């Protein structure tokens, strides 16, 4: 468990972000142990044939037996979303002492052979292996992955506006606990330390690849906390829309409506449906005009969410002549 000492100002100024490099590195957990991440099977199964052509010796060595990964491959995102090439380029220029320190921290009893040798040579092999892995196994899936992660952040912003910051934070993960002046993040296999995060800029990062909470490997690293994203496992298209919805709306609009399980921007909808943003906007405007979606504003973004009429059409509610049945949560 990690305990961060914070002030109320640290919470109110905390940000949310996505690191493409970190998510790519963490995905190696599911390559190593797919049984621990069954929700990622829609991604893991199709990439299986591609793995044989990669440097799996070094890629799998980047995940320690306790599921930890090297600190230098998990940069704290300083913007809402990062660029893989930029992050990997930064890694490729790291000093040898940083690479050696983080790999020794990862394997205090001795590194596996793939990570043994001069730091420059080991780092070059890691960068090359990650670049090939990204291109072959992650980049083709990054659009729906990113849509899930950004959709989670959007939902957190909407929830915070509706019910307040603390209730939103309390809902991030059962593995997180917010006390007086502290955050406690629990992971059964993670490192354990106490750190002073006051004034250092706290970042919350959604990920597909932790069931609990993850955090830096050492107390000196910039403070961040990874938590399970709401969209974990939503890499397949949603289940087909009910036939009555298809008859009323057509397949395209009914399926798009199925995607709005939480408030989303047209960009997120387009990424999940793998259609253009202009096409998503056109369909969303039509659904809004007939009263099946409504909009709310989150900063400069317009978010779409289903109305109760849409819930009834899709069968999330089972309306009767007088009293509709209560909605059940999933």
N, C-alpha and C positions, 0 to 999 in steps of 0.2 A: 504494500500500500504506500502511496505517496500522500503527504500532507503539505499543502501550500498555505503559507500564511499570507493573508490578503486583507485589504480594506474594502469597505463598501464601494469606494470609488473604483477599485480594480474591477469589481463586478459590473458596475454601470458602464464602464468604458471597455469592457471585454469585447472582443470581436469574434466572428466566425469566419473560417476560411477553408480552402481545399488546396492541398498540395498534390499535384499529379505524381511527382516522384515518390512521395511517401505512400500514396495509395498503390502505386505500382510495386513498390518494395513490399508493402504489407500483403499484397495479393499472393506473394510467394508462400505465405502460410497455407493458403488453400491449395497451392500446387503440391506442397509437401504433405499436408494432411487434409485431403478433401472431405474426409468423414467428419471432421470437426466443423466444417463450413458447408453443410448440405444445402443451405439457401443459395449458394453460389454455383450449384450444379448447372444451371442454364448457361453459365460462362465456362465452367471447368470442363464440361464434356466436349464442346466443340474445339477447345484448344489442345486437347490430348494429343492428336496426331502431330501438332506443330512443335511440341516440346522436345521430341527426339532430335530435332535439328539445332537445338540450343545448347549452350554451355551449362548444363544442369549441375555439373559438379560445383561450380562457383555460385550459381544462383541459389541452390539449396543450402549451401554453406552460409548464406547471408541470413538464414533463420536458425537461431540457436535452439537447443532442445527445449528451452522455456518459452519459445515463440518470439523472443526478442530479436530485433534487427539493429544494424549499426546506426548509431546516432546520426552520422553524417548523411545517411540516406533517408532521414525523416526530418527534413527542414520544417521549421515552423512557418506556415504561410503568412506573409505580411500583406497580402492582397486577397480579395475574396476568392480568386482562382488563379493558379499559376500556370506556367508553360513548361512542359517536360524538358524541351531542349535547353531552355535557359537554366533550369535547375540542375540538369545533368552536367552542363558546361561548368557551372560553379563547382560542382563536386570534382570534376576532372582537374581543377586547379588547386585543390586542397593541399596544405602542407603535409609532408610525410608524417610529422608528429601527430597530427589530428587523426589520420588514417590508422596509424599504429595504436594510438590510445583507444580509439573506439572499437577496433577489432580485438584488442586485448581485454577491454571491458566485456565484450560479448562472450569471449572464451577465456576466462581467467585461468583455466587449467591447461590451456594449450589450444591453438587454432587448428582446424582441419587443414589438410595439405593444400587445398585450393586457395587458402588465404595466407599461406606461409611464403615469405620471400621479401625482397626489398619493397618498400611501400609503394614506390612509383610503379613498379611492375604489377603488383597486386591490384592497385587502383586502376591501372589501364585495363586489366582483364575484367574487373568488376564493371567499369563503365561500358566496355564493349558488350559484355553479356547482357547488361540491363537495356542498352539501346536495342539490341536484337530482340530481346524479350518484349519490350514495349511495342516495337513495330509489328511483331508477329502475333502477340497474344493479348495485349491490352489496348493498343490504339484502335483496332477495329471495333472494340466494345466500349470505347471511352464515351461515346455520345450518350448511351443509356446510363452508363455508370455515373457520368457527370450530372445527368439530369436527375438521378436519384439523390445525389449529394446536394446539389443546389436546391432541389425541391425541399429537402429536409431543412436547409437553412432558411428558406422562405417561410416554411411552416413555423419555425421557431420565432421568426420575427412577428408573424401574424399572432401567434399565441401570446407572445410577450405584450403586444399592444392590447390584446383583449383581456388577459387575466393578470398581467404583471410579470416583471422580470423573474422574481424568485420562483413562482409556480412553474414558469417555463423551464428554468434551470433544474428544478427538482425532477422534472419529467425527462431529462436527457438520458438517464440510465440509473437503474437501481444500484449500480456500483459507485455512484457519486453521492456524496453527502456534504451539504453546505452547513457549517456550524458558525459560531461566533468568531469571525476573523480567520476562518480556515476553510479550505476545501479538502476533503478526503476522497481520494480515488483508489478504488480497490481492484486488483487483478491478482488471481491466485498464483500466477507464474511470473509476475512482473517484479522489477527491482523495488526496493523499499528505502525511502529516505524522507526526511523533512527538509523543506526549502522555504526560503523567504521570497515570495513572489510579489511583494509590495512594490508598486511603481515600475514593474518590469514588463507590463503588457501581457495580459492573459488572453490566449486564443483557444477557442473550442473548435474541434475539427471532426466532422462526421466521417465515418468510414464504414465500408462493407465488412471489414476484416477484424473486428474485435467483438466478442460477445459481452464484454464487461466494460472496462475503460483502459485505455493505454496512455502512456505519458513518456517523457524523456527518460533516458537510461541513467542520467546522473543529475544531481541537484544544481550543477552549474549551468546546464542548458537552459535556453529561453523557455519559460513555462508555457506549456500547452497541454490540452487534454483531448484525446480522441475518444469518441463515444459511438455506439452503434447507430447508424443512420436509419431513419424511418423507412427508407426505400430499399433496405437490404433484400436482395433476392428478386427484385422487380426488374429483371433483365429480359424476361420474356414479355411479349405483348399480353395485355390483360385477357382474362377469359372472354369468350365471345359474348357480345351483348345479348340479352334476352330477345327472343324472337319478336315479341310484341314491340320492343323498342326499335328493332330493325325495320319492322313493317311501318312504324310511324315516322321514323327519321331517316331510314336508309342505313346501310352498313357503316359507311364512313363516319357519319355524325354520331351514330349510336356507339361505335367503338371509341371515338374520341371522348364522348361523354363518360365512358367507363374509366378513362384515364384520370379523370378529375376526382381522385380519391382524397386529395387534399388541395388547397389552393395552389395554383400554378400560373406562371407566366406563359405567354404564347411560345416563347423560346423553349421552355421546358417541355411543353406539350409537343412541340415539333420534334424535339430530340427523342422523346419516348416513342412517338409514332413514326419517326424517321421520315418526316415530310418537311417541306419548306416552311419557314416561319410565315410567309405570306399566305400559304394554304391553311395553316393552322389559324391565323388571324381571321380569315374569311369564314371558316366554319364556326369559330368561337363567336364571332359577331352574329351569325345567324342564330345560334343557340341562345345568345343573350336576348336577341330581338323577340324570340318566341317564349321567353321566360324560363328557360331550362338552366341557364347559368346567370350568375350575377358577378359583379366586379367589385374589388376593393383595391385601394392604392397602398403600396408598400414602398415608400420613398418615391423614386421615379418610375417604379415598375407597376404595371397593372396586373393584378392577379385575378384569375377566374376560378369560381367555385360553383358547385352544383346547388340548385335550389331544391326545395322540398318536392316541387313538381317533378324534377328530374329523378329524385330518389324513388318516387312512386313509379315512374315510367320504367326505371331499370329494375324494379323489384326489390330494392333495398328495404322498402316499406311494403307491407302487404295490406293495401287499403281495403277496407270493407265499406258497406253502405253508410255506416255512421261513425265508427271509431277506428282509426288506423292503429295497427299494431305498433308497439314501440320499436324503435330501431335498435338493433343489436350491434355491439362493437366487435371488431375483429382485431 
